[in-house]
Amino acid sequence: RHCKHVVGLRNLTIHGLWPNYDSGKYPQFCDKRKFDPDKVSDLQDRLNAEWPDLLSKGGLWSHEFEKHGTCSASVLPTEHDYFGAALSLNERLDLTSALFRAGIQPSSTQAYPTKDIVKAVKSVIGDDVDPELNCADGNLQEIRVCFTKTFQARNCDS
C-alpha cells in the first residue's frame, strides 16, 4: 500500500484524544460538563496551531471534550488537563518532524510506501508499537497512536 500526504499540509494536526476499552470501543458523553473556552484560554494559540478547529468557533473542541474528554476524568480531571495532555503528546511525538526526517513530505504527486511511514512513526513511538494509518483515495488522512493511562505508547487493540 502507498499513501500520499494531504496536499498543502505543513504539519500534522490533532484530531482528538479519547479513552478506549481494550476491545477498541470507547465510552462517550460520560457526564454533563460542557466545553468552556475560558478554561483553556491560555492554550488558545497552541490549540489554533496544533488542533485547528475545522468546525469553527470551538465546535471541534467542544465536540471532542464533551464526547471524549468527559470520559477521561479519572486520568485528566479538568478540561485544561485534557487539552493540555493532547498538546503535550503532540509536542512530544512531533510526527511531522519524524516524517520529514525520513524524507516524507507533503505532496500531491509523490506516494510513499506505508512501511516507510510506519517506520518514521515508530522512530518516535518505539519499534515495538504499531501505529494505525488511515488513508482515503491513497491520501494519508490519519495516524493513530494509542497510549496507556500513563501516556506510554502501546499497540491499539482495535
C-alpha positions as CSV (number, residue, x, y, z in Angstrom):
1,R,0.0,0.0,0.0
2,H,1.0,3.6,-0.5
3,C,-0.2,6.8,1.0
4,K,0.3,10.4,0.0
5,H,0.1,13.4,2.4
6,V,-2.8,15.7,2.2
7,V,-2.0,18.5,-0.3
8,G,-0.8,21.7,1.3
9,L,-0.3,20.2,4.8
10,R,2.6,21.7,6.6
11,N,2.1,20.0,9.9
12,L,0.0,17.1,11.1
13,T,-2.7,18.2,13.5
14,I,-4.6,16.7,16.4
15,H,-7.9,15.0,15.7
16,G,-8.6,14.1,19.3
17,L,-7.7,12.3,22.5
18,W,-10.1,9.7,23.9
19,P,-10.1,6.7,26.2
20,N,-10.7,3.3,24.6
21,Y,-11.6,0.0,26.0
22,D,-9.3,-2.9,25.1
23,S,-12.0,-4.1,22.6
24,G,-11.4,-0.9,20.6
25,K,-14.8,0.6,21.5
26,Y,-14.9,3.7,23.6
27,P,-17.1,5.4,26.2
28,Q,-18.7,8.7,25.2
29,F,-20.5,11.6,26.8
30,C,-19.7,10.4,30.3
31,D,-21.0,13.4,32.2
32,K,-22.8,16.6,31.5
33,R,-19.9,19.0,31.5
34,K,-19.9,21.4,28.6
35,F,-16.8,22.9,26.9
36,D,-15.8,26.2,28.3
37,P,-13.2,28.0,26.2
38,D,-12.3,30.2,29.1
39,K,-10.9,27.2,30.9
40,V,-8.3,26.7,28.1
41,S,-7.7,30.4,27.2
42,D,-4.0,30.1,28.0
43,L,-3.8,27.2,25.5
44,Q,-5.7,29.0,22.7
45,D,-2.7,29.8,20.5
46,R,-1.4,26.3,20.7
47,L,-4.9,24.8,20.1
48,N,-5.3,27.0,17.0
49,A,-1.9,25.9,15.6
50,E,-1.9,22.2,16.6
51,W,-5.6,21.3,16.9
52,P,-7.3,23.6,14.4
53,D,-11.0,23.9,14.9
54,L,-12.2,23.0,11.4
55,L,-15.8,23.2,12.6
56,S,-15.3,26.9,13.6
57,K,-15.9,28.7,16.8
58,G,-14.9,25.9,19.2
59,G,-17.2,23.3,17.5
60,L,-14.5,20.7,17.2
61,W,-13.0,21.3,20.7
62,S,-16.5,21.3,22.2
63,H,-17.3,18.0,20.4
64,E,-14.1,16.4,21.4
65,F,-14.3,17.4,25.1
66,E,-17.9,16.7,25.6
67,K,-17.8,13.3,23.8
68,H,-14.3,12.1,24.9
69,G,-12.8,14.5,27.5
70,T,-15.7,13.9,29.9
71,C,-14.7,10.2,29.9
72,S,-11.1,10.9,30.7
73,A,-11.8,12.4,34.1
74,S,-10.1,9.6,36.1
75,V,-6.8,10.5,34.4
76,L,-7.4,14.0,33.2
77,P,-9.8,15.6,35.6
78,T,-10.2,19.0,34.1
79,E,-10.8,20.5,30.7
80,H,-7.4,22.1,30.9
81,D,-5.8,18.8,31.8
82,Y,-7.5,17.1,28.8
83,F,-6.4,19.7,26.2
84,G,-3.0,20.2,27.8
85,A,-2.3,16.4,27.6
86,A,-3.2,16.2,23.9
87,L,-0.9,19.2,23.2
88,S,1.9,17.7,25.2
89,L,1.6,14.4,23.4
90,N,1.6,16.2,20.1
91,E,4.8,18.1,21.1
92,R,6.5,15.0,22.5
93,L,5.9,12.9,19.4
94,D,6.2,15.6,16.7
95,L,5.2,13.2,14.0
96,T,5.6,15.9,11.3
97,S,9.3,16.1,12.1
98,A,9.7,12.4,12.2
99,L,8.2,12.1,8.7
100,F,10.4,14.9,7.3
101,R,13.5,13.3,8.8
102,A,12.5,10.1,6.8
103,G,12.2,12.2,3.6
104,I,8.4,12.0,3.7
105,Q,6.9,15.4,2.8
106,P,3.5,16.7,1.7
107,S,3.0,16.1,-2.0
108,S,0.1,15.8,-4.5
109,T,2.2,13.6,-6.7
110,Q,4.6,11.6,-4.6
111,A,3.3,8.4,-2.9
112,Y,5.2,6.8,0.0
113,P,5.2,3.2,0.9
114,T,3.1,2.6,4.0
115,K,6.1,0.7,5.6
116,D,8.2,3.9,5.3
117,I,5.5,6.0,7.1
118,V,5.2,3.4,9.8
119,K,9.0,3.2,10.2
120,A,9.1,7.0,10.6
121,V,6.4,7.0,13.2
122,K,8.0,4.1,15.1
123,S,11.2,6.1,15.4
124,V,9.4,8.3,17.9
125,I,6.8,5.9,19.5
126,G,9.1,2.8,19.7
127,D,9.8,-0.1,17.5
128,D,7.6,-2.4,19.5
129,V,4.5,-0.2,18.9
130,D,2.4,-0.3,15.7
131,P,0.7,2.9,14.7
132,E,-2.5,2.7,12.7
133,L,-2.6,4.6,9.3
134,N,-5.9,5.6,7.7
135,C,-5.8,6.6,4.0
136,A,-8.6,7.6,1.7
137,D,-8.2,7.6,-2.0
138,G,-4.5,7.0,-1.5
139,N,-4.1,10.1,0.7
140,L,-2.9,9.9,4.3
141,Q,-5.8,11.0,6.5
142,E,-4.8,10.0,9.9
143,I,-2.1,8.4,12.0
144,R,-3.4,6.9,15.2
145,V,-1.2,6.2,18.2
146,C,-2.6,4.6,21.3
147,F,-1.3,5.1,24.8
148,T,-1.6,3.7,28.3
149,K,-3.2,5.7,31.1
150,T,0.3,6.9,31.9
151,F,0.8,8.1,28.3
152,Q,3.2,5.4,27.2
153,A,2.7,4.4,23.5
154,R,1.1,1.0,23.1
155,N,-0.4,-1.1,20.4
156,C,-4.0,-0.3,19.6
157,D,-6.3,-3.3,20.2
158,S,-9.0,-2.4,17.7
